[in-house]
Amino acid sequence: MTEFTDDRFAPSQATLSGDNADVYFLRTKHILEVEGVNPRVSMEIFTRKPAVLAGMNEVLALLARVLPDDAEVWALEEGAHIEPREIVLRITGPYQTFAIYETAYLGILAHETGWATAARACVEAADPIPVLSFGARHVHPDVSARMEYAAMVGGCSGCATPAGARLAGIAPSGTIPHALILSLGDTVRAVEAFDRHIDHAVKRIALVDTFRDEAEESLRVARALGDKLWGVRLDTPSERGRVTPELVKEVRARLDLEGFQHVKIFVSGGIDPDRIRVFKEANAPVDGFGVGSAISGAQPIDFTADIKEIDGRPVAKRGRIPGITPNPRLKKALPA
């Protein structure tokens, strides 16, 4: 099979070996090997919900490593909007060569599509204000990069971790955590230290809710950094009433009155599509939203795999229609 060359999405050794496969697929492959049966099958994959497709690049990277040269894969493109029961992937080849990977490719599509679909909901609610994914801390570190990549597929304009940003082909985004401000004892001192030691290609965005009133802290850091300050981030905790449209308007007004019209305002902390709409309906001057668990906590979107042909003969289990399901949107992905 022609190599799917993007190594960013290369499968793990556990996936290639089948160590994370449902054991009945491993047993199925063993039985077929012993029985000398290896039919050429066409497997179709679909979901029952409208969604934003993500994970396809990773699935193709896996299939490119395990399928023989005479196999074919047809797929929808990463980021495509998919309809219920639309075929997103069709694999045709000797069944033994990909039997044990059904768990992997369904799981990849399920989780990444769930994240991408949740991200799209946030992005559409915020449009045209950008949304950044800050949810890596809410998922296991072994999958956080995939979550952040999926958020980019869903339309987010940035993400927090180097690993996720690398998958998306961008630089990671981030400001200053409360921990740095608490460690140094003062917001301005922390921002000035950031300015001294961090590459000047990184935007200077100050977190302004740690010790004092957000508007007061915004003015303090703006006076200290002047034109170098790119923005402030409001992350007021729920114990203090969270960030509100009125607070954003006050911070904007006070910055403008002192000549800091260039300083942008970012909002984070419990942001989801409903909260985004609250800010937009109030015409709050937000320049960007940081979204965490509204994306990272999204439910996986289940995908189903069905064998629809065996050696050219239409087949299906009960409840399905035998034979290939037409979808003119599918494009030949492998061999390239």
N, C-alpha and C positions, 0 to 999 in steps of 0.2 A: 504494500500500500504506500502511495506517495506520502512522505512525511508531512504532517501538519507542523510547520516549522516554528511556531511561536512557543518558546520554552517557558514563558511566563505561566502557561496553563498546563504544564506537564503533570501527569498523574503521579501520585505517591507510589512507593513500592508496595504499600499495604493494599492499595487499590489494584495495581497490576497483578499482584499475587492472588487476589481474591480473598485476602484475609478479612476484609470488611464487607464481604458479600453475604447475602442470605445463604445459609448452609445448604438449603435445598437446591440452589443452582449448582453448587459444587458437586452435590451428589448426582444431580441430573447429568452434568458433564461426564462424570465417572461412568455412570450407567451406559450412556450413549457410546463412550469410548470402548467399553468392554463388549457391547452389543454390535459394534462396528456400524453404527448408524450416525450419519452426519448430514442431514438434509440441508439443502439450500433454502433458507427461509427469508421472508420479508416481514420485518417487525415494524409496526407503526406505533408512534407515541403521541398522546394527546392529553389535554386537561379538560375539565368540565367548566372552567370559569374563564371569563375575559381576564386578560393579564398582559403584563409586559415581559416578554421572554428574556431570560438571562441564564447564563451558564452554558450556552451552546458552544462557545469557544473552548471551554474546558472539556465538554463532552467530545468534541471533534478531536481534541488533542489526545484523549484516551483512545478513541476508536482508531485513529491513525496509527497507533502503536500496536494494535492487536489484530486488526483485520488483514486478510491476505489481499494480494493484488487484484483478484477477480471480484472483490466485494465492491458494493456501491453504497454511498450514504447521500441522502437528500435531506436538506434542512432549511428551516427558516433562519433568517439572519438574527444575530444578537440585537436585542432592543426592539424587535418587531412587536406590534400589538397583535395579540392572538385572540381568536374567538373560541367560545366553548366547542369542544370536540373537533377543533381544527387540528389536522395532523401537522406537528411541528418537526418531526424527525422520522425518516424511514431508513432502516438498515437492511440491506440485502446481502446475504453471504452465508457461508457454512456455519450452521448454528453453534457448533462446538467452539468456534473461534471467539464468539462474544457472549455466550450463554451466561458466564459468571459475572458479567459487568452490568446486568440490568439494575441491580441494587444501586450501583454507583451512579449510572447516568440518570436514573429517575431521581435520586436524592440530590444530585447536583442541580438539576432543573427545578426541582421542587423548592429548595431553599433559596436559590439565587433569584428565581422568578418571583417568589414571595417578597423578597427584599426590594427588588426592582419595582414591583407593582406598588408597594407602599411608598417608595421614594417618589414615584411618578405622581401619586396623590398629593404629596406635600408640594412638589414642584408646580403642579397645576394650580393648587390653591394660592401659591405665592407669586405666580407669574405676574410681572417680569422680574420680581425680586429674587436674587439667587438663594439657593439652599445648599448648605454644607452638611455632610454626614459626619456626626460626632458620636456614633453609637458603638464604637469598637469595644468600649469597656463593658458593654452589656452582653457580649457573647464570648464563647470560648476562644482563646487566642489562636488556636489552630484553624479557626474558620473566619476570623475577623477580617482578614484581607479580602476574602471572597465576598463577605457582606458589603464591605466598602466599595469594592469593584461593582457589585450589583447595584448599589446606590447610584454610582456614576452612570451605569446603563439606564437607570430610571430617570436620569436627568439632573442629578445633583452636580454642582459645579466644583465641589471640592470634598476632600475627606481627610481624616486626621493622621492615619498611620503611614509610615514609609512603605510598608508592604502593600497596603491597599492602593496607594497612589501609584506605585510601580506597575501594578496590574492595569491600572487605568491610563498609564502613560502621562501622569501629571506630577507636580510637586505636592507634598503633603501640606495641609493648612493647619494652623494652630496659633493661639495667642499666648497668654501667660496664665498658668493655673493659680488658684488661690494659694496653693502650697508655697510657691515662690514668694508671693507677697507676704504671707504669714511668716515665712522663714526670715525675710529681710526686714519685716516690721513696718513697712510703709509702701504704699502703692507706687508713689513717684520714685522711690529708691529702686524698686523692682523694675520699673519701666526703664529707668536710666541704665541699670545694669544690663538689661536685655539689649538696649541700644548700643552699649559698649562692646558686648561680646558676641552678638549674633550677626551673621552675614547681613549686610545692608540690603541685599536683594529680598529679604524676608520683610513683609509689611509689618510696621509697628502698630499693633492693635492692643490697647490696654484694657484689662479687666478692671471694672470700676465699682464693684459692689462689696468689697471685702471689709473695709474699716469704716467708711463714711458714706454719707449720702451720695447717690450715683451722680447727680448733677455736679456736686462739689468736687468729687474725685475726677470727673471728666475735665473740669476746668483746670484742676491742678496739673494733670498730666499734659493737657494741651499747652499750658503755659511753659511747662518744663521742656517739652520736645518741639513745640512750634510746628513748623512745616513738616517735620519728620514723622509726626503722628498721623497715621493713616486712618485709624478708627478707634472706637471704644466698643467694648462688649458689655452688655447688661445681662447679668445672670442671677438676678435677685431670687433668693430661695423662697419656697412656699411659706416658710415661717414668717417671712416679711411681705407676703402678699404677691409674690412673683413679679415679673416684669409686666407692666400694664401699658396700654396705649397712651395714657395720660403721662406716665413717667417718660416714655420715649419723646413725647412732644415737649416736655419740660427740658430734658437734656438737650434736645435740638435747639430750642429757643435760647437757652443760656450759652451754648457754644456759639451760636450765630451772633448774639449780642456782643460777644468779646472778639469777634472777627475770625472765628474758627469754623467758617462755613465748609472748609475742605474735609473736616473730620467726619467720618461715616459712623453710623450706629448699627451695631449687630446685636441681635437678641437671641438668647438661648435659654434652656431650662424648661422642660415640659412642653416643648413645642410640637404640635401635631397639626393636621389640616384644619381642625376646628379653631385652634388657637390662632393660626395664621390668618384665618378669615376674620377673626375678631380685630386684629391689628389693621387689616386692609379695609374693613368696613368703617373703622374709626379714622381712616386716613392718617394713621401714625407713620411718621417718616422713617421707616425701617429700611436699611440698606442691605440687610442680609439676615437669614435665619440659620441657626445651628440646630440640627435635629438629631436626636439620639434614639431613644427606644421606640419612637413612632415608626422608625425604619427597622432597627435591629430586632425589635420584638415582633415583627410581622409573622403571621402564620405561614408556614410553607404551603405552597399550592400544589396539591397532589397531581401527579402525572401517572398515566396508565400505559403499559406496553402490551400490545397484542400481536401475536403471529397471525398474519392475514393471507400468506401464501406459503406453501411447501412444495418445492421443486416445480414451481409454476402453477400449482393447483390451488384455486381459491379455498381457503379454510377459515374457520372462526369458531370460537366458543359460543355457547348459547348467549343470546342477547346482543351479539355483534353480527354485522353483515359480512359474509365471506368476501375475500378479494381485496385488492388494493383500493384505498380511498383516494379519489382524485383531489389534489390541491395544487393548482397552477402556481401558487406562490412559493412552493418548494424549489430550492436551487441545488444543483449538484455540488456537494461539498467535498466528497472523496470518491475516487481519486481526483486530485486537483487537475 
